[in-house]
Amino acid sequence: MNKTILHDPLAALFSPAAHPRDVPVPELRPADVEMARVLKTAPIRMASDPLGGAIAHWKHGALHDVVEPMVNHVVMTYPCGVQRLERRAGKSVAIGTARSGVVTIIPAGSSARWDIAGDINVVQLYLPHTTLDRVAREARAAAPGDLMERTGHPDPITSRLLLSAADALDGNAALDALFRHQLTDLLATRILAAHVGSPTAIQALIGGLSPTALRRAIDRLRSESDSDVSLAMLASDAGLSRFHFCRAFKESTGLSPHAWLRQYRLEQAMNMLRDTDDSVVSIAAALGYASQTAFAAAFRKLAGVTPSDWRRRLR
């Protein structure tokens, strides 16, 4: 997730407006602010959306503190390493192990003391309950029940999705936002199926987009304006929910909206490298990449070579 941190949770925490003595006891803290307070550091990388929560990658040392109630659910997994986890809430004690393929879930509004003996590497999703409600509603399923607390719970599917959400961003605002939205909805779907008291059965609609809806979606994805390619707008144009649009688009094209747009941007890059003398820096900027480095990494991931090497092979 090669994204600039959109805001500094530590700064938000220590600003006068957010000082604990000014916060009413019943008020729930934003998850990133509470995590920064408890972990006493800032995330390595973080990407957030105003309505869709956030994904953050942290590396921190030993923890012996109470995590106060947070406004969002926190779902976390561990890229590497092994570490003992202990969570205490009243007389209840849960012990688990942070390792590859497991997840830990802190439901919104819950509080517990955590004891972690040493260094840990963790990716966290801050998931609004409104997102779970929306995904359940769009899937025409029952409203979700309470999330279950999990401490080092085996779930390789959720773990893999969350690690993908953290690692597979391209440094391109439109691509990254589209990818995060897709992955957040997939994660919400998985959590509804596996981590609520009464698991939610979700049935996808069968069939792809109509020819008109597909043409409209592709026209929007080809737009030069990043604001035109949001998942919400794509779904609205097709008269579908986000949940059903992604599945119908993939049924029609064989690719998710994010994968289609990434492939299209690669084709644009190749055309510009072949047909113009524009610098790689200029092409990266024209295609919406944050830097030449981010563009080169994304290009190499798909084409197998850097943009400069690809151009030299043609000339």
PyMOL commands that set and color helices and strands:
alter all, ss='L'
color gray80, all
select helices_A, chain A and resi 9-14+16-18+20-22+31-39+129-138+156-167+173-194+211-221+226-229+231-238+242-253+257-275+280-286+292-303+307-314
alter helices_A, ss='H'
color red, helices_A
select strands_A, chain A and resi 45-49+53-60+63-67+73-77+83-89+92-98+102-106+112-116+120-127+150-154
alter strands_A, ss='S'
color yellow, strands_A
deselect
rebuild
show_as cartoon
